[in-house]
């Protein structure tokens, strides 16, 4: 019987060793799987956070570009157009003055009444030149106002887009955070 007991003890010892090995292998496999899942979740969270940051940066850059372009237009093109209009009005006034002076000289030579008519024409031309300069200035002012309105509209649209992108990024971050927390809660049984 002693030999049977020895065999029985050997069998029990072997079974215990096999059971212990099986438990260790299972524990290692579960730990490895949990680590893989944890790493994948962390990567997904980091990726979502990075994407949200990129979207917010892109939106900020777009808003900055719109403002820069609008400011550039107002500071360069609109001023140049106003300057050109003033220059043209001044040239017109100078040309009109020169022509009228020539006409006035001829008129003086011809007769005194023609000289009087020339003076009237000269005065009218000056008035018209001033009127033209005023109208040109008014048109430039209207154009500048329109440009300011458009810039404001572009800035509002860009700001709305930036807010939408920021909100989307925040929602993506919150959702990824909830999913990661829920996943780890289910995985490790914590609340």
PyMOL commands that set and color helices and strands:
alter all, ss='L'
color gray80, all
select helices_A, chain A and resi 2-110+112-188
alter helices_A, ss='H'
color red, helices_A
deselect
rebuild
show_as cartoon
